[in-house]
Amino acid sequence: MIKTDFLDNLVRQVIQTLPGGDGQLTKDLEKNLRAAMQGVFNRMDLVTREEFELQTELLARTRTKLEQLEQQIAELEAQLKNSS
């Protein structure tokens, strides 16, 4: 889920680029623009930076464990080959 402060800033920047007033039309446009952007971001299935970093760390730990297991297997195969 995208952070609302990011979405608020993005909508504010778009609204500020439009000419003229703070009338009801601007408020309606801001409301509709916010809803449209939220819908687009939800369909994009984005992840937060925290989720990304957590998954990156998990992948690094998994990779390290896999390398250790591969080394153990190679050592066991060498022992098996030497004992035959």
C-alpha positions in Angstrom: 0.0 0.0 0.0 1.4 3.4 -0.9 1.9 5.9 1.9 -0.8 8.6 2.0 1.7 11.4 2.6 3.4 10.6 -0.8 0.0 10.6 -2.5 -1.0 13.9 -0.8 2.3 15.5 -2.0 1.8 14.2 -5.5 -1.8 15.5 -5.7 -0.8 18.8 -4.2 1.9 19.3 -6.8 -0.4 18.5 -9.7 -3.1 20.9 -8.3 -0.5 23.7 -7.9 0.4 23.4 -11.5 -3.2 24.1 -12.6 -4.2 27.7 -13.2 -6.8 29.6 -11.1 -8.6 29.4 -7.8 -9.4 27.4 -4.9 -13.0 26.8 -5.8 -15.2 23.8 -5.7 -13.9 22.6 -9.1 -10.4 22.4 -7.7 -11.5 20.5 -4.6 -13.5 18.1 -6.8 -10.5 17.7 -9.1 -8.2 17.0 -6.2 -10.6 14.4 -4.8 -11.0 12.6 -8.1 -7.3 12.8 -8.9 -6.4 11.3 -5.5 -8.8 8.4 -6.1 -7.5 7.8 -9.6 -3.9 7.8 -8.5 -4.6 5.5 -5.5 -6.4 3.1 -7.9 -3.4 3.1 -10.3 -0.9 2.6 -7.5 -3.0 -0.3 -6.1 -3.2 -2.0 -9.4 0.6 -1.7 -9.8 1.0 -3.9 -6.7 3.8 -1.8 -5.3 5.7 -2.6 -2.1 7.1 -0.3 0.5 10.8 0.4 0.9 10.7 -1.4 4.2 9.1 -4.5 2.7 11.7 -4.4 -0.1 14.6 -4.1 2.3 13.3 -6.9 4.5 13.0 -9.2 1.5 16.5 -8.3 0.3 17.9 -9.1 3.7 16.0 -12.4 3.8 17.3 -13.3 0.3 20.9 -12.5 1.4 20.6 -14.8 4.4 19.1 -17.5 2.3 21.8 -17.2 -0.3 24.5 -17.5 2.5 22.8 -20.6 3.9 22.6 -22.2 0.4 26.3 -21.6 -0.1 27.1 -23.3 3.2 24.9 -26.3 2.3 26.5 -26.6 -1.1 29.9 -26.6 0.5 28.8 -29.3 3.0 27.5 -31.4 0.2 30.8 -31.1 -1.7 32.7 -32.1 1.4 30.5 -35.1 2.0 30.8 -36.2 -1.6 34.6 -35.9 -1.4 34.6 -38.0 1.8 32.4 -40.6 0.2 34.6 -40.7 -2.9 37.7 -41.1 -0.8 36.3 -43.9 1.3 35.3 -46.0 -1.7 
